[in-house]
Amino acid sequence: MRKIILPRLVRSFSISEYAPEIADEKIYVWVNPPISALLSLMESFGAYVQSGDEQLNPYLEKLSAILSQGAEGTGWNADELMEMVKETADTDPQFWIWFNNRVLQEIKEHRLLQKKN
C-alpha cells in the first residue's frame, strides 16, 4: 500500500516587509501543523484577544511552537516573543499586530493554496 508522508513545511517572511529600514531578519513559520495544534493556537489567540495581556503568555507559548520548526537557531521561544512585544509596544505598537497577522497569514495561505498551472 502506498503511503504519503508530508514533512513539516516551513515558509519564511522577512521583517523588512514591515519597514525596509529594519534589518532583513527572516521569520520561519510551520505552515502545516496538525489541526489539533492549529485549533489550540486559535483558541489561545481568542483567549488573548478577549482578556488582553492576561492571556498573552499562553498564546506566545503556542505561537513559539509554530515559529521554532525551521533550521537550528532560527526559532523564537515564548520569552523572546514576549520581549519583542514589550520592546515594540513603546516604539511601534502596530508591529506586534502586523507580526502576528503575518505569521497567521503564512499558515492561511498554505492551507488555501491551489496549484497554479
C-alpha positions in Angstrom: 0.0 0.0 0.0 1.3 3.4 -0.9 1.6 6.0 1.8 2.1 9.7 1.6 4.2 11.2 4.4 4.2 15.0 4.5 7.2 16.6 6.3 6.8 19.7 8.4 6.6 22.5 5.9 8.2 25.8 6.9 7.9 29.1 5.0 9.5 32.4 5.7 8.9 36.1 5.5 11.1 39.0 6.2 10.6 41.5 8.9 11.8 44.2 6.4 8.4 43.7 4.8 7.0 45.8 7.6 9.6 48.6 7.1 12.6 48.5 4.8 14.7 50.2 7.5 14.5 47.1 9.7 17.2 44.5 9.4 16.3 41.8 7.0 15.7 39.0 9.5 13.7 36.0 8.3 10.9 34.5 10.4 10.2 30.8 9.8 6.7 29.6 10.1 5.5 26.0 10.3 2.6 26.2 7.9 1.2 22.7 8.1 0.8 21.9 11.9 -1.8 19.3 12.8 -5.3 20.6 13.1 -5.2 20.0 16.9 -2.2 22.3 17.2 -3.8 24.9 14.9 -7.1 24.8 16.9 -5.2 25.1 20.1 -3.3 28.1 18.7 -6.6 29.7 17.6 -8.3 29.0 21.0 -5.3 30.6 22.8 -5.4 33.6 20.4 -9.1 34.1 21.2 -8.5 34.0 24.9 -5.7 36.5 24.5 -7.9 38.9 22.4 -10.7 38.6 25.0 -8.5 39.2 28.1 -5.7 41.3 26.7 -2.2 40.7 28.2 -3.5 38.4 30.9 -3.6 35.5 28.4 -0.6 36.7 26.2 1.9 34.3 27.6 -0.1 31.1 26.9 -0.6 32.3 23.4 3.1 33.0 22.9 3.9 29.5 24.2 1.8 28.0 21.4 3.0 30.6 18.8 6.6 29.7 19.6 6.0 26.1 18.6 4.9 27.4 15.2 8.0 29.6 14.9 10.5 27.0 16.1 10.3 24.4 13.3 12.9 25.9 11.0 16.7 25.3 10.9 18.5 25.3 14.2 18.9 28.8 15.7 16.1 30.4 13.7 13.2 29.8 16.1 11.6 32.1 18.6 10.8 30.9 22.2 8.0 32.5 24.2 10.4 34.6 26.3 11.9 36.1 23.1 8.4 36.8 21.7 7.3 38.4 25.0 10.5 40.6 24.9 9.6 41.6 21.3 6.1 42.5 22.3 7.2 44.6 25.2 10.0 46.4 23.4 7.9 47.3 20.4 4.9 48.4 22.5 6.7 51.7 23.2 8.3 52.3 19.9 5.8 50.9 17.4 2.8 49.1 18.8 1.5 48.3 15.4 4.5 46.0 14.8 3.2 43.2 17.1 -0.2 43.3 15.3 1.5 43.1 11.9 3.9 40.4 13.1 1.2 38.2 14.5 -1.1 38.7 11.4 1.8 37.9 9.1 2.5 34.6 10.9 -1.1 33.6 10.7 -1.3 34.7 7.0 1.5 32.3 6.1 -0.5 29.4 7.6 -3.7 30.5 6.0 -2.1 31.0 2.5 -0.6 27.5 2.7 -4.0 26.0 3.7 -5.8 27.8 0.9 -3.0 27.1 -1.6 -4.3 25.9 -5.0 -1.8 24.7 -7.6 -1.4 27.1 -10.4 -0.7 25.8 -13.9 
